[in-house]
Amino acid sequence: MSFELWLVRHGQSEGNVAKIVQGQLPGKLTSAGHAQARKLAARLASHSFDGVFVSDLTRAFETFEPLQKAGWTCEFRSDLREKGGGMLEGWPLGQAAIEAEAAGLPERKYRAHGGESWEDVADRAQAFLQDLLQQVPRAGKPSDSSDGLTTKFLAITHGGFIKEFLRVARVVGRGTAVHNTGVYVIQGTALPQMAESGRCHLDGWSFKLLADNCIAHLQPSNGRPRKRPMPRRPSAQPAVAGSAVRAVETLRTAK
């Protein structure tokens, strides 16, 4: 019994460009963000998922829109939202760290008024994962994945939520900032002790990271950045050739 979860961050938002704490503000995609969403949809077009879940914040929905126009349906979920920033929403990025230090708390435990701590987000991520485990059938269905039989889920969410989900699933990525429309694929496989620990107990599963912050869909079609053509240097060959012709004519005249 196994499953795959494709976790995807939303496209570039206006708040990303402004470098503010967006938290659970709706947020709107920039024109670049909409282009990223269209490229993501093209990448996902050849895949089928047993469940599609989308954060109910506007920037996540706008990322899903190209898929919706292609006939996809989803379930909007508030538990996929970004970390609630409370009174710090709209403030510059990094303000939470300043406030946490002033409060004498580790940033992970700090909770702005009306917001969440990172530990709160981890609790949401764990509850979401346990809900998914309930939906995994004992026998998967044929799919395009490498193991041939699996259940596949897609979740369009936020960078902070993705990082906490990886922590809960005990998988280690590169640790880089989550790219807009970056794709993470987590494979879950039931362990023999799952029957004893229960379907929703994380100790009954092993998790493996199959794709880590992948943005191949944002690259040129060959997956590699295009090289700029080297500027051509002016060729001196014509001048050399002309000189040689003149030299031959001179010799002929001399004869």
C-alpha positions in Angstrom: 0.0 0.0 0.0 1.5 3.3 -1.1 0.7 6.8 -2.2 2.2 9.9 -3.7 1.6 13.4 -2.6 2.5 16.2 -4.9 2.9 19.4 -2.9 3.1 22.6 -5.0 3.6 26.2 -3.9 1.5 28.9 -5.5 2.8 31.2 -8.3 4.6 34.4 -7.6 2.3 36.8 -5.8 2.3 40.6 -5.4 3.2 40.0 -1.7 6.3 38.0 -2.8 7.5 40.9 -4.9 6.8 43.4 -2.1 8.7 41.1 0.3 6.0 41.3 3.0 4.5 38.8 5.5 1.5 37.6 3.5 0.3 35.0 6.1 -3.4 34.4 5.5 -4.0 37.6 3.4 -5.6 36.5 0.2 -2.8 37.7 -2.1 -3.0 37.9 -5.9 -0.7 36.6 -8.5 1.5 38.8 -10.6 1.6 38.4 -14.4 4.7 36.3 -13.9 2.8 34.2 -11.3 0.0 33.6 -13.8 2.5 32.5 -16.4 4.1 30.1 -13.9 0.6 28.7 -13.2 0.0 28.0 -16.8 3.3 26.2 -17.2 2.6 24.2 -14.1 -0.8 23.2 -15.6 1.0 22.0 -18.7 3.3 19.9 -16.6 0.5 18.3 -14.7 -1.8 17.7 -17.7 -0.4 14.2 -18.3 -1.0 13.1 -14.7 -4.1 12.0 -13.0 -4.8 12.4 -9.3 -7.2 10.7 -6.9 -7.6 13.9 -4.9 -6.8 17.5 -5.6 -6.7 19.9 -2.7 -6.1 23.7 -2.8 -5.6 26.3 -0.1 -8.6 28.6 0.0 -6.4 31.7 -0.2 -6.7 33.6 -3.5 -3.1 33.2 -4.6 -3.4 29.4 -4.4 -6.8 29.4 -6.2 -5.4 31.6 -9.0 -2.5 29.0 -9.4 -5.2 26.3 -9.8 -7.2 28.3 -12.3 -5.5 27.0 -15.5 -6.2 23.4 -14.3 -9.8 24.4 -13.5 -10.3 25.7 -17.0 -9.0 22.4 -18.3 -11.9 20.6 -16.4 -10.1 19.7 -13.2 -12.0 19.9 -9.9 -10.6 20.4 -6.4 -11.4 20.6 -2.7 -10.6 24.0 -1.1 -9.1 23.6 2.4 -8.3 26.1 5.0 -5.8 23.7 6.7 -3.5 24.2 3.7 -3.1 27.9 4.3 0.1 29.7 5.0 1.2 30.4 8.6 -1.1 33.0 10.1 0.9 36.1 10.6 -1.7 37.9 12.8 -0.8 41.5 13.4 2.4 41.1 11.5 0.7 40.5 8.1 1.6 43.2 5.7 4.9 43.9 7.6 8.3 43.4 6.0 9.7 39.8 6.0 11.9 39.1 9.0 9.7 41.1 11.4 8.6 37.9 13.2 12.2 37.1 14.0 12.7 40.5 15.5 9.5 40.2 17.6 10.4 36.7 18.7 13.8 37.9 19.9 12.2 40.8 21.8 9.8 38.4 23.4 12.7 36.1 24.4 11.3 33.2 22.5 12.6 30.9 19.7 11.1 32.0 16.4 9.6 28.6 16.0 7.5 29.0 19.2 6.7 32.7 18.7 3.0 33.5 17.9 2.1 37.0 16.9 -1.2 38.3 18.3 -4.0 36.7 16.2 -1.5 34.5 14.4 0.2 31.1 14.6 3.5 29.7 15.5 5.4 27.3 13.3 4.5 24.6 15.7 0.9 25.3 15.0 1.5 24.9 11.3 3.2 21.6 11.9 0.1 20.4 13.7 -2.0 21.4 10.7 0.4 19.6 8.4 0.3 16.4 10.5 -3.5 16.5 10.6 -3.6 16.9 6.8 -1.2 14.0 6.3 -3.2 11.7 8.7 -6.4 12.6 6.7 -4.7 11.6 3.5 -3.6 8.2 5.1 -7.3 7.5 5.7 -8.0 8.0 2.0 -5.3 5.6 0.8 -7.0 2.3 -0.3 -5.3 -1.0 0.6 -4.7 -1.5 -3.1 -3.8 1.4 -5.4 -4.8 1.9 -9.0 -2.7 1.8 -12.1 -0.9 5.0 -12.7 2.0 6.6 -14.5 4.2 6.4 -11.4 7.3 4.2 -11.2 5.9 1.6 -8.9 2.9 0.9 -11.2 0.3 0.9 -8.4 -0.3 3.9 -6.2 -2.8 6.5 -5.1 -1.9 10.1 -6.1 -2.8 13.4 -4.4 -2.1 17.0 -5.4 -2.1 19.9 -3.0 -1.5 23.5 -4.0 -0.4 25.3 -0.9 2.3 27.7 0.5 6.0 27.6 1.2 5.8 27.6 4.9 3.2 24.8 5.0 5.4 22.7 2.6 8.4 23.1 4.9 6.4 22.0 8.0 4.9 19.1 6.1 8.4 17.8 5.1 9.4 18.1 8.8 6.3 16.1 9.9 7.0 13.4 7.2 10.6 13.3 8.3 12.0 13.8 4.9 14.9 16.2 4.2 15.1 18.4 1.2 17.9 20.7 0.1 16.6 23.3 2.5 16.5 26.0 -0.1 13.7 28.6 -0.3 10.6 27.0 -1.8 10.3 28.3 -5.4 7.0 29.6 -6.7 5.2 26.6 -8.3 8.1 24.4 -7.0 7.0 20.8 -7.0 7.7 18.3 -4.2 6.7 14.7 -4.5 6.5 12.6 -1.3 6.0 8.8 -1.6 4.5 7.1 1.4 4.7 3.3 1.8 3.0 1.3 4.5 5.3 -0.7 6.8 4.6 -4.2 8.2 3.8 -2.7 11.6 1.1 -0.4 10.2 -1.6 -3.0 11.1 -0.6 -2.7 14.7 0.0 1.0 14.9 -3.1 2.0 12.9 -3.5 3.4 9.5 -3.2 7.1 10.6 -0.2 6.6 12.9 2.9 8.0 11.2 5.1 5.2 12.7 3.4 2.8 10.4 4.7 4.5 7.2 7.9 5.4 5.6 8.2 8.5 3.5 10.6 9.3 0.7 11.2 12.5 -1.2 11.0 11.8 -5.0 11.1 15.4 -6.2 12.6 18.3 -4.3 11.5 21.9 -5.2 11.5 21.0 -8.9 10.8 23.8 -11.4 11.6 21.9 -14.6 8.4 23.3 -16.0 9.7 26.8 -15.8 12.8 25.9 -17.8 13.1 25.7 -21.6 11.7 22.5 -23.1 14.9 20.6 -22.9 15.1 21.3 -19.1 18.3 23.2 -19.4 18.9 27.0 -19.5 19.5 28.2 -23.0 23.0 29.4 -23.7 23.4 32.8 -25.2 24.9 32.6 -28.7 28.5 33.9 -28.8 28.8 37.1 -30.9 30.4 36.5 -34.3 33.8 38.0 -34.8 34.3 39.9 -38.1 36.1 37.5 -40.5 39.3 38.7 -42.0 39.2 35.9 -44.6 37.9 38.0 -47.5 40.7 40.5 -47.2 43.3 37.8 -47.1 41.7 36.1 -50.1 41.7 39.4 -52.0 45.4 40.0 -51.2 46.3 36.5 -52.4 44.5 37.1 -55.7 46.3 40.4 -56.3 49.6 38.7 -55.5 49.0 36.0 -58.1 48.0 38.7 -60.7 51.2 40.6 -60.0 53.3 37.5 -60.6 51.6 36.8 -63.9 52.2 40.4 -65.0 55.9 40.1 -64.1 56.2 37.1 -66.3 
